[in-house]
Amino acid sequence: MKVRGKLLAGEIKEASRFLRSKWYWPKLLLRSSYGGLLFLALLWGTIAKAVNGDREHWMGLTIVWLVVIAILLWVVFTTRRSQQRGVQLLNDSLPDELVFDSEGIHAASADGRRSFRPWASLTGWREGDLVLYLKIGKTEGYVLVPLSELSASDRYALCSDLLIYLGEQQQRLT
């Protein structure tokens, strides 16, 4: 069975979910211990000020909170943009075509490069709505297979082959 190798925009978005660590958000929030401590100190000061009924310097405190929120939004935005760039660079390096047969996965690029990955080198798989994630070894990497252009019967046939060669899928991501 032949499958397109390059990912489309929606597939790239789903692929980034497959590639994102389960500790992505906690690491992002805890990346700077000083920032976290300053945030807690600011929160404690604001609560203490409100509880004590202190009505002075609210404008300055509001400005500080706006700056903190702006910095947090900037960190989230730049981290996501950086991750999307990484996935786009990955997409640029993907082959143009993947061919699945009884031996494994054959990949071919437009510039003539070819590669082969036997079924024995794959250790697991996960299926999403638009992308199939095939794990290579324990820490060696992965193969991303776009599914959006496959018909329902082709997709079923591909998943049936994966069940035969790799066993039960690890988890379904939707």
QUIZI-V671051 format. One record per run of one state. SS is the DSSP state (H for helix, E for strand, L for the rest). FROM is the first residue (numbers start at 1). TO is the last residue. If there is no record, write none. Layout:
SS_FROM_TO, SS_FROM_TO
//
This chain:
L_1_1, E_2_4, L_5_8, H_9_19, L_20_23, H_24_30, L_31_32, H_33_52, L_53_57, H_58_93, L_94_96, E_97_100, L_101_103, E_104_108, L_109_113, E_114_118, H_119_121, E_122_127, L_128_130, E_131_136, L_137_140, E_141_146, L_147_151, H_152_166, L_167_170, E_171_172, L_173_174
//
